[in-house]
Structure formats: C-alpha cells, structure tokens
C-alpha cells in the first residue's frame, strides 16, 4: 500500500519528527510504501530561528505542496496529514486540492484550531474558524495526542477518533549508565525559542531564585540557536544527535505552562523525554500533564510560584527521592509512552484506513 505523509516540517521540526517520522520503520515493516512530503524544509526552520527572512521560502513551500496534492490523484492509498495541508487557506480550497477517493488520517498534537477560532481578527475567525473541524469531519480517522484534542474532534463530527499519545523510542531515551554523583543538581528544560518565551519566562524569577539559593544551574536546550551563559542560566543549542545526552546531564526536568486553551492541547512530550531518561519532573497541572505526572510518585505538579519553589527545593535536597521518582517515570514511559507500544498500533490504524475499515468519510465528496 502506498502511504503519503504530509508533514509540516522535516526532522528539525519536533512535531513532525516525533508524530510521524519516528514511525517509518514500523510502517515499512507493516508493508507500506512510504513517501514523506514535508511542507517546509529544515532550511526554513534554521532561517526562522536565526531571525532571517522566510517569506520567499514560505511561498515556495505553498507552491510545492499544491503541485504535490494535484499530482497525487490515483497514485496513493492513504494520506497521513499533519493538521492541515495548507495553513491559512480556507477549507473549501484545500479540500478541492486534496485527491478524491483517498482516505485521510489527520493527526493533531496541538490545539492549532485555536489559532483561527480565537484569532483577534473577526475576518479570520469567520473564514477559518471552523476549518479544522471540517478537516476532522472529513477524515477517515483523527489521531489526537490527548483527550482535549480528541474531544474537539468528536464535537466536530469526526467519525473515528483515536487518542495516540506522543511517544519516544525507549531504546534511545534511556537513563544515564553512570550517575552524576555529588555534582550540584541541574534543573533542565528542552523546547523551542517561542515556547521558552511563552511558558518559561513567567516562571524565571522563581526558578532563578531557587537556583541561586541552592547553587544549581538552569539548563535550557533549544531556547536559543547559539550557546550562551547568563549567570546561572546555561543555553545550549538543540540537535537531534545530542538531545538525549543533554537531557541525561540534567537532574530535574521542568515543564511550566500557563493555563490557556492552546496549552491544554499540548501533549507533554518534554515530560516523556525527561522520564524516559530517568529524571523526576516538575510540571504545571495543565492538560495532559495531569495524566502523565503522578504527583509524588514520578514527579510533582506545581500550580503556583510557591508550589514550584517547594517542589524544586524538595528534589534538590533529596538525591534518593530524585532517583526513586526518576525510576518511576521510566516505568511510566515503558508502560504507556513507548514507540514500541504505539508503532504497531499506528501502522494498524493507517492500514485500516487504507482498506476502508474505518468509518470516516475521507475526501470523497
């Protein structure tokens, strides 16, 4: 069976890499002939994070995606779509370009529908506010990363909705073989520059205060494109090859989030990365975080600034508790958030969609 995967990014885009590309070996073993067609190339993200112009690259990406959609007619058995095929394009136009008669499995790991339905401009809300609901309703299946996204899909009228959590390869993400010993604990975070600004910056005064009082370091992976140090803050550039070792160099993983509709759509990928590497975590009790984190078992849920201070100081002062919670987090990943578990399931869902075994309408109108 021929499967075309329409991702937003290549390997440098976290959502595309972990929701799609890491499944390729499982899909090929299941008998799929896979073609991956990213909207943006890695050069786009490199330019974006470096603050360089991206308008020409974006226009080229739209043209490439339209040509690929129009050339797909009759050549493939199923499409696996990352959210939408053409961002900021009305659904009627996008649906008209999609190949008819080909079932579509749409995949959501973010509440991207709020980019439109909560936009500050009434025109955007009016033209695009229901776009993702329409995509979901036309999909043979919607793979949703958490219950919040699944609930939106069901409300939109999706005929088949499956919660598929974001996962890691537990054979790659493993605890460090040698403990860090008596070195000062490192509080760590991994993500993108925009997420650092939106999610971590509001908590920085508390984080920095705790770190200074206890002689710890705050390590941020991916918050800036270049390495830098600012007092107790250590910024490290992200790389796929180096991220596991950089996480292993931490002692505590953090995931602060403001409680907003957009953040409720997050799938807790950071927490799963930390836990797979045997780290205890501290996270805001927002969205799926409350399902991943068992408070007091594999980490702490911290709502207020005072909650954050207490949780971090408890972990900093108790190495044995860090080890016990880290081991519990590792078991959580092995039990629920491992590629080994979800890979065959995702392949099976796509195969059923290709064979018409799921009840969605696809793009047959």
N, C-alpha and C positions, 0 to 999 in steps of 0.2 A: 504494500500500500504506500502511496506517495503522500507524505505529510509536508506541508509548507508551514513553517513557523515564522510569523510576522512579529518580531520583537521591536522594541523601541530603540534599543542600543545593542552594541556588541558586548564583548566580555568586560569592558571597563564600566558598564552600567550595572550596578548591583542587582536591580530588579530583573533585568534580562538574564543575567548570569545565573542567579540562583533559582528563578522561577522557571527557566526554560533550558538554558544551555547545559546545566549540570545533569540534565536528564537524557542527553543524547545517547550515551552508551546503553541505557535501559531501552530507549526507543528502537535503537538499531537491533538489539537482541530480540525485541518483540516483532521484528520483521518489517519495520518501517524504512522506507527510502526517504531520508530527511533532507530538506533544503531549508536553511536558515536565511532569512531576509531581513536584516535589521533596517530600521528607518534611518537612524543616524549611525555613522561610523565612529570608531574610537577617536578619530582626529577631532570630531565635533566636541566631544566631552573635554578633550585636552585643551582646546581653544576656549571653551566655556569657563573652565576652572582657572585658566590663566588670564581671564579677562580680555581675551582677544575677540574680534568681531566674528559673528557666526551667521549673519544674515544670508550671505551667499551660500553657505553650506546647507542652511535650512531650506532655501529654495530648491537647491539641487536634490535634497532628500525628498521633498514633496514630488518632484518630477519622477524620481526613480521609483518611488512607491506606486504612483499612478500607473507607470508603464508595467510594473511587475503585476499589479492587480489585473490590468487589462490583458496581459499575456498569459494569465493563469487558467483561462477558461478551458475546461475539459481535460486539463493536464494533471490534476491532483485529486486526491480522495478526501482529504480533510485539512482544514486550516486551524492552526492553534494561534490565537490572536492575543497579543498583549494589549489589553484595554480597548484601544480603538486603532483603526488603520490610519486615519488622517486627523490629527489633533486640530481643533478649531475649525473643522469643516463640518457643515450641517449633516445630519444623519442621512437625509434623503440622497445627497450627493455621494456620500461614502457608500451607502448601500447599493446605489446604482453601479458603482465601480467594482464591487465585490463579485467574484464569479458565481453565477447562478447554479443552483443544484449542488453546490459544495457545502457540506456541513461545516459549521464554525463552532469551535470551542473557545470561548473568551475567558481570559484569565485576569483576575484582579487581586493585587496585593496592596492597594492604596485606595482611599476614597476619592479617586480622581473626579468622580461625578460632582463633587462639591466645588471643583474649580469652575464649573459652569453654573450649577444651580444656586450657588452662593456668591456669584460674581457681583461686584459693586455696580456694574452697568446693567440696567434693565434690558437693553437690547441683547446682550449676551445671554442673560437668563432666559429671555423669551425664545431665542433662536436655538440655543444649545442646551438649555436646562434639562431637557428630557432625553438628550442624545444617548447617554449611557444606558438609561432604562430601555430605550429602543434596541440598542445593541444586545442587551441581555435577553430581551424578549424574543429576539430573532435567533439567538444562539441555540444550537443543539444541546449544549451544556455550558454552564458557567462554573468555572473553578474559582472559588473565593478563598482568600487566605485566612479569613476569620469569620466569626458569627455576625459582626456588624455588616461586613460586605455581603455576606450571604443573605442577610435579612433584606438589604436593599434589592438584591437580585430577585428574591421571591416576591417582594412587593411590586417589582417592575413587571412581573408576569413570566419570569423565566420558567420554562417547563421542567428543567433538570438543573439542580444546584448541588454542587459537591464542595464541602469545605476541605481544602487541601492546604495544610499549613506550610509555611516556608520552612525549609529544612536545610541541614548541612550534611556533607559526607563525613560521617563519624569516624571513618578510617583516616581521614586527612586532619580533621579537627580533633586533636587528642590532647590530653593533659601533658605538660612537660614531664620528661622522664626524670629529671633532676630538679628537686625543689630549690627555690631561690634562697633558702636558708634564712639568715638573720638580717638580710638587707631591709632597708626601710620599705614598707609596702607602697606599691604603685597603684593609684586609682586610675583606671583607664576607660576610654571611650573610643568608639570607631564609627565613622559615618562620613557625610559629605559636608562641604562648607555651609550650604544653606541650612542643613539640619543642626549644625553646631550653633549657628546664629539664632535659629528659631527655638531650639529646645534646651541647649546647654547654657547659653549666655544668661538667661534669667536666674539660673542657679549658681552662677560663678561666684558671687560673693560668699555664699555658704561653703561651697567646695574649696575655695581658696583659703578661707578662714580655717577650716578643718585641716587642710594640708599643711598650712604654716604651723599650726599649734602642735602637730604631731610629726613634723619633719618628713612628710610624704611628698610625692611627686604626682602631678596630674598629667597624664599622657593622653594626647588626642591624636588619633590616626585618621588622616583624611580631612581634617578641618581646614588645612591649608595645603597648597600644592608643593610648597618647599619646606624643608626642615627649619625649625626656629625654636628658640628658648626665650621665655619671658618670665623670669623669676622661677616660680615653682611649676609653670606651665611648659610642657615639652611637646612640640608639634612635630609629628612625623608624617611624611607623605605616604599615601596609600599605594600599595602594589599588591596584585593578586598573589604573586610569588612569596611576598614577605608577610602577609597579614596574619597568618597563623602564628608565626614566631613572635610577631609583635604583640599579639594577644597573650601568648604564653608568658611574655615578660611582665604582664600585669599581675596584680594580686586580687583586685576587686574590679568588677565590670559594672558600669553605670548606664542607665537609660532614663534620663529625665524627660518628661513630656508634659506640655500644657494640655489641659483637658478641653479639647476642641473637637468638633465633628471630624475634621481632617485627621487629627491624631488618633481618633478612635478607630480609624481604618488601618493603622499600622499593624504589621504582623510580627513584631518582636524579634526580628532577625538578629539584632545585636545581642539580645539575651541568649538566644540559642547558640550563637558563636561563642560567647563567654562560657556558657555552661558546658558546651562540648569540650572546651579546653580546661575544664575543672575549676572554674572561678566561681566564687559566690557573687551574687549580684544585688544591686540596689536599683529599684525601678519605681517610676510613678505608677499608681494604680489606675491606669487608663487603658481602655480597650482590652486587647488580648493579653496584655501584661498580667492581668489578674488571673488568667488561666495558666500561664507559663510559670509564674513565680508562686511557690507555696511559701507563704510568709512564715519565716522562722525555720524553714526546712532547707530550701535551696537558695534562699536569699531573703531580702526584706522589701516590702512595699512601703514607699515613703511618700506621703502626700504633701505635708507642709515642710517649710525650710527646717523647722526643728526636728521633724521626723528624719529628714536627710542627715542632719548633724548626728543624731543619736545612732542611726543605723551605721553610718560610716565609722564613727568612733568605736562602736561595739566591735566591728570587724577588724579595724586597725589594731585594737588592743588584744585580740584573741586569735592567735595563729591557728590553734586547734579548731576553733569554730569555722575559720575560713576553709580549712581542709575538709571538715565534715560537710559543710554546705556545698563546697565545690564538688565533692563526690556525689552528693545527692543531685546536683544539677546535671552532672554527667549521666546519671541514671535516667533523669527526665528526658534528656535528648535521645538516649538509646531506646527508650520506651515509646516516644511519641514524635520526635522531630528529626528522624534519621532518613537520609536518602535511601538507605537500604530498604526501609519500610514503604516509603511513598513512591519510589521509582516504578515498581511493577503496577501499582495502583493507577498512576497517571497513564502509563502505557495502555492499561486495560480500558480506561475511560476514553482515550483517543481512538482506540480500535473499535470500541462500541459505537462511537460517533460516526466513524468512517463507514461502518457496516449498517448504519441506520438503526442501531439498537437503543439509542437514546431518543427521548420523545420530543425534543425541541423542534422548532420549525425551520431552523437553519436560515439560508438566504435564498429561499425557493420562490419568492414572490416576483 
